[in-house]
Amino acid sequence: MSPRLPGLAAAVLAVAMVSGCGATGGPAADGGKDGRLEVVAAFYPLQYAVAQIGGERVDVSNLTKPGAEPHDLELTPRQVGRVALSDLVVYLSGFQPAVDQAVEREAKDHSFDVAPAAHLDLPASDEGDGHDPEQPQDLARGHDEHSTDDGHDHGPLDPHFWLDPVRYADVGDAIARELSAKDPAGTAAYAAGAQRFRAAMTTLDGEFRTGLATCANRDLVTSHAAFGYLSERYDLHQESITGLDPESEPDPASLARIVAHVRQTGVTTIYSEVLVSPDVARTIARETGTRVAVLDPLEGITSESAGHDYPSVMRSNLTTLRTGQECT
């Protein structure tokens, strides 16, 4: 699926041809002429964390353009050049195969994989959760009992750790340590940035705990399996329509399973997403007499997002969940 990546020489040439790009579109790596670390983040939640923790000591760009599906990212030669010449690449191994390849070929000595710090432990599946609709009491809380070998490149574990603010804060601490290793003079600044980041995530976690403490229904039916860690943290039970791949089409048996689950559990809301067609969610809603609401998996910020950054979109998600799950 991913294109062949050019060698370092081609990557360097690509960067030279596009130097001077703006920060949001991805600055060309220039060896830190202005004294800041040139950091490349693989997708939005990593970009946001680096920017919050690094502050003015970092210049961070995002490999995944706003509105693009990060699972399916393919890199241009310019982007590979940015990876090659950056001071640091922050990525999540197994989530974006093209980024894994670029890191392996061009950035082995200046990359940081956040997966260990994220404590990924929920099995992922592209087949929905696969539970018997006749046994709703056995529904997984945020994960399924399937084999974790799903045949896709994103690996056997659910990667969406950033939807759990506590895990996200842990990743923030790890990013601060990595930035300090690259820039020892900024150690105190990075530690302070990580402390602020954790404080913000702790506040957000408290809001979710309080907001979702008392809900009429704790079963969460989502378009794809992005909300497993959020569900696990706040005692919700995720049931996904399409599994981990948001672009996959559910087969008739999967649709029947979801419809049976909705009817048996009294679910009143089906959640679609901003970057994925709501057609399947609407079909299930029509079949079951439920409504459709939008949850954002926060893989990117676009004009369709219900906020301008991670905290504001997460708070919008909380408002949506409180209504959809009938929380008091």
C-alpha positions in Angstrom: 0.0 0.0 0.0 2.8 2.4 0.8 5.1 3.8 -2.0 8.7 3.0 -2.1 10.7 5.5 -0.1 13.6 7.4 -1.7 17.1 7.2 -0.3 18.6 9.9 1.8 20.1 11.7 -1.1 16.7 12.2 -2.8 15.2 13.1 0.5 17.8 15.8 1.1 17.1 17.2 -2.4 13.4 17.2 -1.8 13.8 19.2 1.4 16.1 21.7 -0.3 13.5 22.4 -2.9 10.7 23.1 -0.5 12.5 25.0 2.4 10.6 27.8 4.0 7.2 26.1 4.4 5.0 27.3 7.2 4.8 25.5 10.5 1.4 24.0 10.1 2.2 22.7 6.6 5.5 21.3 7.8 8.7 23.3 8.0 11.7 22.0 6.0 14.3 20.6 8.4 17.1 23.1 8.4 19.4 21.8 11.1 17.9 24.1 13.7 19.2 27.5 12.3 17.0 29.4 14.8 18.2 27.2 17.7 14.9 25.3 18.0 14.7 21.5 17.7 13.2 20.5 14.4 10.6 17.8 15.4 8.4 15.8 13.0 5.3 14.3 14.5 3.5 11.5 12.7 -0.1 12.7 13.4 -2.0 15.4 15.3 -2.1 14.1 18.9 1.7 13.7 18.8 2.1 17.1 17.2 -0.1 18.7 19.9 1.8 17.1 22.8 5.2 18.0 21.4 4.1 21.6 20.9 2.6 21.9 24.3 5.6 20.4 26.0 8.4 21.9 23.9 6.9 25.4 23.6 9.3 27.9 21.9 12.2 25.5 22.0 10.7 23.3 19.3 9.5 23.7 15.7 7.1 20.8 15.2 5.4 19.7 11.9 2.8 17.1 11.2 3.2 14.4 8.5 -0.6 13.8 8.4 -2.5 16.7 6.7 -5.7 18.0 8.3 -8.7 15.9 7.1 -6.5 13.0 6.0 -7.0 9.5 7.5 -3.8 8.8 9.4 -4.1 5.0 9.1 -3.7 5.3 5.3 -1.0 7.9 5.2 1.4 7.8 2.3 4.5 10.0 2.3 5.7 12.3 -0.4 9.5 12.6 -1.1 9.3 16.0 0.6 8.0 14.5 3.8 10.6 11.7 3.7 13.2 14.4 3.4 11.8 16.1 6.5 12.0 12.9 8.4 15.6 12.4 7.3 16.8 15.8 8.3 14.8 16.5 11.4 16.3 16.5 14.9 13.6 14.1 16.1 10.7 12.1 14.7 7.9 11.3 17.1 5.7 8.4 15.9 3.6 5.4 17.0 5.0 2.2 15.7 2.5 -0.1 13.9 -0.1 2.7 13.3 1.2 4.2 10.0 3.2 1.7 7.9 4.7 4.5 5.7 6.0 6.3 8.7 7.5 3.1 10.1 9.3 2.6 6.8 10.6 6.1 6.7 11.9 5.9 10.3 13.6 2.6 9.6 15.3 3.9 6.5 16.0 7.5 7.3 15.7 8.2 11.0 16.8 5.2 13.1 19.2 7.4 15.1 16.8 10.3 15.7 13.3 8.8 16.2 11.1 8.2 19.3 8.4 5.6 19.4 5.7 6.5 21.9 4.1 3.0 22.0 5.9 1.8 25.2 4.9 4.9 27.1 1.3 4.6 25.9 1.0 1.2 27.5 -1.0 -0.2 24.6 -2.9 -3.3 25.8 -6.3 -3.5 24.1 -6.5 -6.0 21.3 -7.6 -4.6 18.0 -9.9 -6.2 15.4 -11.2 -5.2 12.0 -14.2 -7.4 12.3 -16.1 -5.5 15.0 -16.0 -7.1 18.5 -17.4 -10.4 17.3 -19.5 -11.2 20.4 -22.6 -13.3 20.3 -25.6 -10.9 20.2 -27.5 -13.5 22.3 -25.0 -12.9 25.1 -24.8 -9.1 25.6 -23.4 -9.6 29.1 -20.2 -10.9 27.5 -19.6 -7.7 25.5 -16.0 -6.5 25.8 -15.3 -3.3 27.7 -13.4 -1.5 25.0 -11.9 -4.7 23.3 -12.9 -8.0 21.9 -12.0 -11.7 22.3 -10.9 -12.1 18.7 -7.5 -13.3 17.6 -5.4 -10.2 17.4 -4.0 -11.2 14.0 -6.2 -9.0 11.9 -4.1 -9.1 8.8 -3.5 -5.3 8.7 -0.3 -3.3 9.2 -1.5 -1.3 12.2 -0.5 -4.3 14.5 -2.4 -6.3 17.0 -3.2 -3.6 19.6 -5.6 -0.7 19.5 -3.4 2.4 18.9 -5.9 5.1 20.0 -4.3 5.8 23.4 -4.7 9.6 23.2 -8.5 9.3 23.8 -7.6 8.4 27.4 -6.1 11.5 28.9 -4.2 9.5 31.5 -2.3 7.5 28.9 -1.8 10.7 26.9 -0.2 12.4 29.9 2.2 9.4 30.3 3.2 9.8 26.7 3.7 13.5 27.4 6.2 12.7 30.1 8.1 10.4 27.8 8.2 13.0 25.1 9.7 15.5 27.6 12.4 13.1 28.5 13.2 12.5 24.8 13.3 16.3 24.0 15.6 16.8 27.0 18.0 14.1 25.7 18.2 16.0 22.3 18.4 19.4 24.0 19.9 19.1 27.5 19.9 22.9 27.9 16.1 22.8 27.8 15.6 20.1 30.4 13.9 22.4 32.9 11.6 23.9 30.3 10.6 20.5 29.0 9.9 19.2 32.5 7.7 22.3 33.2 5.9 21.8 29.9 5.2 18.1 30.7 4.0 19.2 34.2 1.5 21.6 32.6 0.5 19.0 30.1 -0.2 16.4 32.8 -2.2 19.0 34.8 -4.4 19.8 31.8 -4.9 16.1 31.1 -5.7 15.5 34.8 -8.3 18.2 34.7 -9.8 16.7 31.6 -9.8 13.2 33.1 -11.7 14.6 36.1 -14.3 16.2 33.9 -14.9 12.9 32.1 -15.1 10.9 35.3 -17.7 13.3 36.7 -19.6 13.7 33.5 -19.9 10.0 32.8 -20.3 8.8 36.3 -24.1 8.3 36.1 -25.4 7.4 32.7 -28.6 5.5 31.8 -26.7 3.4 29.2 -23.0 2.4 29.3 -23.0 0.7 25.9 -21.2 2.7 23.2 -21.9 1.9 19.6 -19.3 3.6 17.4 -18.4 3.7 13.7 -15.0 2.2 14.2 -13.1 0.9 17.2 -11.3 4.1 18.1 -12.8 4.5 21.6 -11.6 1.4 23.4 -9.2 3.2 25.8 -11.7 5.9 26.5 -14.3 3.3 27.2 -12.0 1.3 29.5 -11.1 4.4 31.5 -14.7 5.6 32.0 -16.5 2.2 32.3 -18.2 2.3 29.0 -18.6 -0.8 26.8 -17.5 -0.1 23.2 -19.2 -2.0 20.3 -17.8 -1.0 16.9 -19.5 -1.3 13.6 -16.4 -1.7 11.4 -13.6 -2.6 13.8 -10.3 -0.7 13.7 -10.3 0.2 10.0 -12.7 3.1 9.6 -13.0 2.6 5.8 -14.0 -1.1 5.9 -17.5 -2.1 5.0 -19.4 -4.3 7.5 -20.9 -7.5 6.1 -24.5 -8.4 6.7 -23.7 -10.6 9.7 -21.9 -7.8 11.4 -24.8 -5.4 10.7 -27.2 -7.9 12.1 -25.0 -8.3 15.2 -24.9 -4.6 15.8 -28.7 -4.2 15.3 -29.4 -7.0 17.8 -27.0 -5.5 20.3 -28.6 -2.1 20.0 -32.1 -3.5 20.6 -31.0 -5.7 23.5 -29.1 -3.1 25.4 -31.5 -0.2 24.9 -28.9 2.0 23.1 -30.4 5.3 21.9 -27.5 6.8 20.0 -25.2 5.5 17.3 -21.9 7.5 16.9 -20.4 8.4 13.5 -17.2 10.3 12.9 -16.0 13.5 11.2 -13.7 11.8 8.7 -15.8 8.8 7.9 -19.1 8.6 5.9 -22.1 8.3 8.4 -24.1 6.2 6.0 -23.7 2.9 7.9 -24.4 4.5 11.2 -27.5 6.1 9.7 -28.7 2.7 8.3 -28.4 1.2 11.8 -30.2 4.1 13.4 -33.1 3.8 10.9 -33.3 0.1 11.5 -33.3 0.5 15.3 -35.2 3.8 15.8 -32.1 5.4 17.3 -30.4 8.7 16.6 -26.9 9.5 15.1 -24.4 11.8 16.9 -20.8 12.6 16.0 -17.8 11.6 18.1 -14.3 12.8 17.0 -11.4 10.3 17.3 -9.1 13.3 17.2 -6.8 12.0 14.6 -6.7 15.5 13.1 -8.2 19.0 13.4 -10.3 20.3 10.5 -13.0 22.9 9.8 -15.4 20.1 10.6 -14.0 19.6 14.1 -16.0 20.7 17.1 -13.1 22.7 18.5 -9.7 24.1 17.6 -7.5 21.8 19.6 -7.3 18.6 21.5 -8.9 19.8 24.8 -11.8 21.6 23.1 -12.7 18.6 20.9 -12.5 16.2 23.8 -14.8 18.4 25.8 -17.2 18.4 22.8 -17.0 14.6 22.8 -17.9 14.6 26.5 -21.0 16.8 25.9 -22.0 14.5 23.0 -21.5 11.4 25.2 -23.5 12.8 28.1 -26.4 13.4 25.8 -26.1 10.2 23.9 -25.6 8.0 27.0 -28.3 9.9 28.9 -26.0 10.9 31.8 -27.1 13.0 34.7 
